[in-house]
Amino acid sequence: MIKWISALALSLGATAVSADGYSTPQALIAPSPFTGVHGLAVDEQGRLLAGSVIGNQIWSVDQANGDASVFIDGPSGQADDIAVGPKGELVWTSFLQGVLRGRVTDDADIVDIASGLPGINSVAFDQKSGRLFASQVFLADALYEFDPTGATEPRKIAEGIGGFNGFEVGKDGMLYGPLWFKGQVAKINPDTGEITVIAEGFAIPAAVNFDSKGALWVADTKAGELVQVNAETGEKGRVVALATSIDNLVIDDQDRIFVSNMADHSITEVNGETGETRVLLSSEASTPGGLKLSKDGKTLYFADIFAMRSVDTETGVVTDHRRMQASDLEYPFAVGLSDKYVLGTSWFTGTVQVFNRADMSTAGMVHGLTAPTDAMVLKDGSLLIAEIATGNLVQASGDSWHDTAPVVSGLQGPVQIIPASDGMLYVTEAAGRISRIDPSDWSTTVVTEGLILPEGLAELPDGNLLVAEAAAGRLTKVNIATGEQTVIVTDLPLGLEAGPGLPPSNIPTGVAVDAAGVIYVSADRNNALYRIAPK
């Protein structure tokens, strides 16, 4: 049996309080900083800065001990990449908001340099001229030059590039970066848009950066490697083995290389001369969302956005089943579970992914959904999918579940859906309700309302419901017969603000309960998984 970690010691500022009958929450997976880590930069003061898209923040990380603190808070702090200008100015890309932002000093106001740019991704300054460049990737595919003051419209340099992700400006004024979708590294003339491939044969190159000697270091996210490349000849040199799901890198003035990993929630220092590595910080969970528990209560599956994972509830050992970029995983925010399948649901990609539970191989994909937030397997083998944007429950059936049709409509932002022992289905609605669905005729009845952003849902051993009220930071018991609400736990680190344009649930709080009444809950404000046992 593992030694449970004190919630008070590890909650990053939140101290949960349990009602009579339940013990103090204990951390099964310890809290950690960030909410997904992406772009990195080292500013003029030597501070290592790390960006988070889902968390809407930029963090400052102590290079000696890995201690991290919020540097720019959300929602304006949302950062996929960060660049430092020749005068010390800071610019970053708010990927999901489509905004390029910046400020000239720590005390200056944050300004929107440009907006209306979905998928604004990588950003870099020419340190000689002060010219500013940024690219769109995944949600678009283009490269622009920007006026750092935002006074003039951006100039499009090129489009249809192939995913010009984490790029840098060379001393020659050319832009060097990976072509994510082509497995190549290229340079682009910022004046003409001419593209020249300088190296290829990468699995998925994610980012590049120059060291002081002019060597170009390439982070290959699918291969999990850091590769040294001669920018003139394309010849490859030292290869440093890292983990898959690398996102970005930065090299400081001492040629120390810092690499971020979205799945490991880590930043690793690499010595380019020796290949030696040192982990500054990491976590066994990156951004845990939806939870589902095996019938024996021993395996807790959780959607970790950048990985699909499970944790042994007795030992605390975490198992990686799938990782972003190293597999066909598509950013799971919620997880479904049946005897045969594990489901991963992503509102970001509009996908429900079906895994064979025995070996976690992909059994099917349902694409083209409208902001799906959860899914479950029905008794006939079809899928029932909650779409928060439409208010529908959609049934997916047929070969590979490709035939979809709404069976319930008019819900007020469905978030999580579960089957219960009474044969009914229950669904949380972001507007504050829990509804009962009769799968025999798809009729709907409101069980209770007035909840504060209800998300995760589970059945208690007595047949009643447990719901996570994310915006209130609490767990509440709901009597399914009367709708009466009883608060069980308060002051949990839940309810991370979604930010502009995102589903209100964003990272849905997951809740699971075993046969003995032990509660498991994910916390999106500090990336922890908590265990709350009955006394």
Secondary structure as GFF3:
##gff-version 3
##sequence-region A 1 535
A	DSSP	beta_strand	5	6	.	.	.	ID=ss1
A	DSSP	alpha_helix	7	10	.	.	.	ID=ss2
A	DSSP	beta_strand	17	18	.	.	.	ID=ss3
A	DSSP	beta_strand	26	29	.	.	.	ID=ss4
A	DSSP	beta_strand	40	42	.	.	.	ID=ss5
A	DSSP	beta_strand	48	52	.	.	.	ID=ss6
A	DSSP	beta_strand	57	61	.	.	.	ID=ss7
A	DSSP	beta_strand	68	72	.	.	.	ID=ss8
A	DSSP	beta_strand	82	84	.	.	.	ID=ss9
A	DSSP	beta_strand	90	94	.	.	.	ID=ss10
A	DSSP	beta_strand	99	103	.	.	.	ID=ss11
A	DSSP	beta_strand	111	114	.	.	.	ID=ss12
A	DSSP	beta_strand	120	125	.	.	.	ID=ss13
A	DSSP	beta_strand	132	136	.	.	.	ID=ss14
A	DSSP	beta_strand	142	146	.	.	.	ID=ss15
A	DSSP	beta_strand	155	159	.	.	.	ID=ss16
A	DSSP	beta_strand	168	169	.	.	.	ID=ss17
A	DSSP	beta_strand	175	179	.	.	.	ID=ss18
A	DSSP	beta_strand	184	188	.	.	.	ID=ss19
A	DSSP	beta_strand	195	200	.	.	.	ID=ss20
A	DSSP	beta_strand	205	210	.	.	.	ID=ss21
A	DSSP	beta_strand	216	220	.	.	.	ID=ss22
A	DSSP	beta_strand	225	229	.	.	.	ID=ss23
A	DSSP	beta_strand	236	241	.	.	.	ID=ss24
A	DSSP	beta_strand	246	251	.	.	.	ID=ss25
A	DSSP	beta_strand	256	261	.	.	.	ID=ss26
A	DSSP	beta_strand	266	271	.	.	.	ID=ss27
A	DSSP	beta_strand	277	281	.	.	.	ID=ss28
A	DSSP	beta_strand	291	293	.	.	.	ID=ss29
A	DSSP	beta_strand	299	303	.	.	.	ID=ss30
A	DSSP	beta_strand	307	312	.	.	.	ID=ss31
A	DSSP	beta_strand	318	323	.	.	.	ID=ss32
A	DSSP	beta_strand	334	337	.	.	.	ID=ss33
A	DSSP	beta_strand	341	346	.	.	.	ID=ss34
A	DSSP	beta_strand	351	356	.	.	.	ID=ss35
A	DSSP	beta_strand	362	366	.	.	.	ID=ss36
A	DSSP	beta_strand	372	377	.	.	.	ID=ss37
A	DSSP	beta_strand	383	387	.	.	.	ID=ss38
A	DSSP	beta_strand	392	397	.	.	.	ID=ss39
A	DSSP	three_ten_helix	399	401	.	.	.	ID=ss40
A	DSSP	beta_strand	403	408	.	.	.	ID=ss41
A	DSSP	beta_strand	414	419	.	.	.	ID=ss42
A	DSSP	beta_strand	425	429	.	.	.	ID=ss43
A	DSSP	beta_strand	433	438	.	.	.	ID=ss44
A	DSSP	beta_strand	443	448	.	.	.	ID=ss45
A	DSSP	beta_strand	454	459	.	.	.	ID=ss46
A	DSSP	beta_strand	465	469	.	.	.	ID=ss47
A	DSSP	three_ten_helix	470	472	.	.	.	ID=ss48
A	DSSP	beta_strand	474	478	.	.	.	ID=ss49
A	DSSP	beta_strand	485	490	.	.	.	ID=ss50
A	DSSP	beta_strand	511	513	.	.	.	ID=ss51
A	DSSP	beta_strand	519	523	.	.	.	ID=ss52
A	DSSP	beta_strand	528	532	.	.	.	ID=ss53
###
